[in-house]
């Protein structure tokens, strides 16, 4: 009988080796600044993974990340949005019933939208910011379905608040936020609008509520004086961003007095009150 083929020479070995070579080649193109060639190579690796591992295998995710990064650098928004939509559909299927992993995937997608917003402008920038905010809300909803996820919520709630501030800044330039009613396409739509002042009041109220919710989460912890003081400074920052200087001073004073009564809080006092901070923090 013929000898059994060693595992090292199996078809799977050749497939994996070929994928590795394709990815290495793509990375070399990236290093050389040859982004079109890199995109082609990453797309080839992506299709290979789908063919070899299956259409719904998580081995696609690392290659998807490289495709997203390459198309972001190329500013090929059609391909970038296509792969971002694919990422959303794939992770939703992969992590169904796994709220923590689902939330992490939604955060990742929100990060990509925020990166795109840094590059684009006008309606497209606003659309990416809105998509990012909505995805983080979905991540919050996912975490709320699981137990022991309260500590994970606070950073997400803060991100939503800050995105509301950025969107207020964007809306104030145009005086309208009609894009709020439809976020599936990065285009301005008509039918409903909100004045810049109304958008500002709404964003202030939403952010205030979210920051107070963060404070309530930490208020349930023991030895929470330092944490609550830091959140009070964020609440003060929020007032300052919206021109409510007196309220800002009240929050800062509250945080400062709480820390003064706390032993060994001098370094935190120095960090919070003696160092210039760019807002939003």
C-alpha positions as CSV (number, residue, x, y, z in Angstrom):
1,X,0.0,0.0,0.0
2,X,1.3,3.5,-0.7
3,X,2.7,5.4,2.2
4,X,0.4,7.9,3.8
5,X,1.1,11.5,2.7
6,X,2.8,13.5,5.6
7,X,0.5,16.1,7.1
8,X,3.0,18.8,6.2
9,X,2.3,18.2,2.5
10,X,-1.5,18.2,2.9
11,X,-3.6,20.3,0.6
12,X,-4.5,22.4,3.7
13,X,-0.8,23.1,4.3
14,X,-0.4,24.4,0.7
15,X,-3.6,26.5,1.1
16,X,-2.4,28.1,4.3
17,X,1.0,28.7,3.0
18,X,-0.4,30.4,-0.1
19,X,-2.6,32.6,2.0
20,X,0.4,33.6,4.1
21,X,2.4,34.5,1.0
22,X,-0.5,36.6,-0.4
23,X,-0.9,38.5,2.9
24,X,2.9,39.1,3.2
25,X,2.8,40.4,-0.4
26,X,-0.1,42.7,0.4
27,X,1.7,44.0,3.5
28,X,4.8,44.7,1.4
29,X,2.7,46.7,-1.0
30,X,1.3,48.7,1.9
31,X,4.8,49.5,3.1
32,X,5.8,50.6,-0.4
33,X,2.8,52.8,-0.6
34,X,1.3,50.8,-3.4
35,X,-2.2,50.9,-2.0
36,X,-4.0,49.7,-5.2
37,X,-1.9,46.6,-5.4
38,X,-2.3,46.0,-1.7
39,X,-6.1,46.2,-2.0
40,X,-6.0,43.7,-4.8
41,X,-3.8,41.3,-2.8
42,X,-5.9,41.7,0.4
43,X,-9.1,41.1,-1.6
44,X,-7.6,37.9,-3.1
45,X,-6.7,36.7,0.4
46,X,-10.2,37.5,1.6
47,X,-11.8,35.5,-1.1
48,X,-9.4,32.6,-0.4
49,X,-10.3,32.6,3.2
50,X,-14.0,32.6,2.4
51,X,-13.5,29.7,-0.1
52,X,-11.4,27.6,2.3
53,X,-12.9,28.3,5.7
54,X,-16.5,29.1,4.8
55,X,-18.6,32.2,4.1
56,X,-19.3,32.7,7.8
57,X,-16.0,31.9,9.4
58,X,-14.3,34.4,11.8
59,X,-11.0,33.8,10.0
60,X,-12.3,36.5,7.6
61,X,-12.1,39.2,10.2
62,X,-8.4,40.0,10.3
63,X,-8.3,40.2,6.5
64,X,-11.4,42.4,6.6
65,X,-9.6,44.8,8.9
66,X,-6.8,45.1,6.4
67,X,-9.2,45.7,3.6
68,X,-10.9,48.4,5.6
69,X,-7.6,50.1,6.5
70,X,-6.4,50.0,2.9
71,X,-9.6,51.3,1.4
72,X,-9.7,54.0,4.1
73,X,-6.2,55.1,3.1
74,X,-7.2,54.9,-0.6
75,X,-10.4,56.9,0.2
76,X,-12.3,54.4,-1.8
77,X,-15.6,55.1,0.1
78,X,-17.7,52.7,-2.0
79,X,-15.4,49.7,-1.1
80,X,-14.9,50.9,2.4
81,X,-18.6,51.1,3.1
82,X,-19.2,47.8,1.4
83,X,-16.7,45.9,3.6
84,X,-18.0,47.7,6.7
85,X,-21.5,46.5,5.9
86,X,-20.1,43.0,5.4
87,X,-18.3,43.2,8.7
88,X,-21.6,44.1,10.4
89,X,-23.5,41.3,8.8
90,X,-20.8,38.7,9.5
91,X,-20.2,39.6,13.2
92,X,-24.0,39.8,13.8
93,X,-24.2,36.2,12.6
94,X,-21.1,35.0,14.4
95,X,-21.9,36.5,17.8
96,X,-25.6,36.1,17.9
97,X,-26.5,35.3,21.6
98,X,-23.0,36.5,22.8
99,X,-23.6,40.0,23.9
100,X,-20.1,40.9,25.0
101,X,-18.5,39.8,21.7
102,X,-21.4,41.4,19.8
103,X,-20.8,44.7,21.6
104,X,-17.0,44.6,20.8
105,X,-17.8,44.0,17.1
106,X,-20.2,47.0,17.1
107,X,-17.6,49.1,18.8
108,X,-15.0,48.2,16.1
109,X,-17.4,49.2,13.4
110,X,-18.1,52.5,15.2
111,X,-14.4,53.1,15.3
112,X,-14.1,52.7,11.6
113,X,-16.9,55.2,11.0
114,X,-15.2,57.7,13.2
115,X,-11.9,57.3,11.3
116,X,-13.8,58.0,8.1
117,X,-15.4,61.0,9.7
118,X,-11.9,62.5,10.4
119,X,-11.1,62.4,6.6
120,X,-14.5,63.3,5.1
121,X,-16.6,66.5,5.4
122,X,-20.0,67.9,5.0
123,X,-22.9,65.3,4.8
124,X,-20.6,62.3,4.5
125,X,-18.7,63.3,7.7
126,X,-22.0,63.8,9.5
127,X,-23.3,60.5,8.2
128,X,-20.3,58.6,9.6
129,X,-20.6,60.3,13.0
130,X,-24.3,59.3,13.2
131,X,-23.6,55.7,12.1
132,X,-20.9,55.6,14.8
133,X,-23.2,56.9,17.5
134,X,-26.0,54.5,16.5
135,X,-23.6,51.5,16.5
136,X,-22.4,52.3,20.0
137,X,-26.1,52.6,21.1
138,X,-26.5,49.0,19.7
139,X,-23.4,47.9,21.7
140,X,-25.0,49.4,24.9
141,X,-28.2,47.5,24.1
142,X,-26.3,44.3,23.6
143,X,-24.4,44.6,26.9
144,X,-27.6,45.4,28.8
145,X,-28.8,41.9,27.9
146,X,-26.0,40.3,29.9
147,X,-25.1,40.3,33.6
148,X,-22.0,41.9,35.1
149,X,-21.5,44.2,32.2
150,X,-22.1,47.5,34.0
151,X,-18.3,48.5,34.1
152,X,-18.3,48.2,30.3
153,X,-21.2,50.6,29.8
154,X,-19.6,53.8,31.1
155,X,-17.0,54.3,28.3
156,X,-19.6,53.6,25.7
157,X,-22.1,56.1,27.2
158,X,-19.3,58.7,27.3
159,X,-18.5,58.1,23.7
160,X,-22.2,58.6,22.8
161,X,-22.2,61.9,24.7
162,X,-19.1,63.2,22.9
163,X,-20.5,62.1,19.5
164,X,-23.6,64.2,20.3
165,X,-21.3,67.2,20.9
166,X,-19.5,66.6,17.7
167,X,-22.8,66.3,15.8
168,X,-24.0,69.5,17.4
169,X,-20.8,71.2,16.1
170,X,-21.5,69.8,12.6
171,X,-25.2,70.8,12.7
172,X,-24.5,74.3,13.9
173,X,-22.5,75.0,10.7
174,X,-25.5,74.1,8.5
175,X,-28.3,74.9,11.0
176,X,-30.0,71.7,10.1
177,X,-29.9,68.1,11.2
178,X,-32.2,66.5,8.7
179,X,-29.8,63.6,8.3
180,X,-31.0,62.4,11.7
181,X,-34.1,60.8,10.1
182,X,-32.2,58.6,7.7
183,X,-28.8,57.0,8.1
184,X,-28.7,54.2,5.6
185,X,-27.2,56.5,2.9
186,X,-24.5,59.2,3.3
187,X,-26.6,61.9,1.6
188,X,-28.6,64.9,2.8
189,X,-32.4,64.2,2.9
190,X,-35.3,66.5,3.2
191,X,-38.6,66.4,5.1
192,X,-37.6,67.0,8.7
193,X,-35.2,69.5,10.1
194,X,-34.2,71.0,13.4
195,X,-32.7,74.4,14.0
196,X,-29.1,74.7,15.3
197,X,-30.4,75.9,18.7
198,X,-32.8,73.0,19.1
199,X,-30.1,70.5,18.1
200,X,-27.8,72.0,20.7
201,X,-30.4,71.8,23.5
202,X,-31.2,68.3,22.5
203,X,-27.5,67.2,22.5
204,X,-26.8,68.9,25.8
205,X,-29.8,67.1,27.5
206,X,-28.8,63.7,26.1
207,X,-25.2,64.1,27.1
208,X,-26.1,65.4,30.6
209,X,-28.4,62.4,31.1
210,X,-25.7,59.9,29.9
211,X,-23.0,61.4,32.2
212,X,-25.4,61.3,35.1
213,X,-26.0,57.6,34.3
214,X,-22.3,57.0,34.3
215,X,-22.1,58.6,37.7
216,X,-25.0,56.4,39.0
217,X,-23.1,53.3,37.8
218,X,-20.0,54.3,39.8
219,X,-22.0,55.4,42.8
220,X,-22.8,51.8,43.5
221,X,-19.1,50.9,43.9
222,X,-17.2,51.0,47.1
223,X,-14.3,53.4,47.6
224,X,-15.7,55.4,44.8
225,X,-14.7,59.0,45.8
226,X,-12.0,59.3,43.2
227,X,-14.1,57.9,40.4
228,X,-17.1,60.1,41.3
229,X,-14.8,63.2,41.4
230,X,-13.4,62.4,38.0
231,X,-17.0,62.0,36.6
232,X,-18.0,65.3,38.2
233,X,-15.1,67.0,36.3
234,X,-16.5,65.5,33.1
235,X,-19.9,66.9,34.0
236,X,-18.2,70.2,34.5
237,X,-16.5,69.9,31.1
238,X,-19.9,69.2,29.6
239,X,-21.3,72.4,31.0
240,X,-18.3,74.4,29.7
241,X,-18.7,73.0,26.2
242,X,-22.2,74.3,26.1
243,X,-21.4,77.7,27.6
244,X,-22.8,77.0,31.1
245,X,-19.9,78.4,33.1
246,X,-21.6,78.7,36.5
247,X,-22.7,75.1,36.4
248,X,-19.3,74.0,35.3
249,X,-17.7,75.7,38.3
250,X,-20.2,74.0,40.6
251,X,-19.2,70.6,39.4
252,X,-15.5,71.4,39.5
253,X,-15.8,72.7,43.1
254,X,-17.8,69.6,44.1
255,X,-15.1,67.3,42.7
256,X,-12.2,69.4,44.3
257,X,-13.8,69.5,47.7
258,X,-14.4,65.7,47.7
259,X,-10.8,65.0,46.7
260,X,-9.4,67.4,49.3
261,X,-11.1,65.3,52.0
262,X,-9.6,62.1,50.6
263,X,-6.2,60.9,51.7
264,X,-3.5,60.4,49.1
265,X,-5.6,62.3,46.5
266,X,-2.9,64.9,45.8
267,X,-1.7,63.4,42.5
268,X,-5.3,63.1,41.2
269,X,-6.0,66.7,42.2
270,X,-2.8,67.7,40.3
271,X,-3.9,65.8,37.3
272,X,-7.5,67.1,37.2
273,X,-6.9,70.7,38.2
274,X,-3.3,71.8,37.6
275,X,-2.9,70.5,34.0
276,X,-4.3,72.2,31.0
277,X,-6.9,69.9,29.3
278,X,-8.2,70.0,25.8
279,X,-12.0,69.6,25.7
280,X,-13.8,67.3,25.3
281,X,-11.5,65.3,27.5
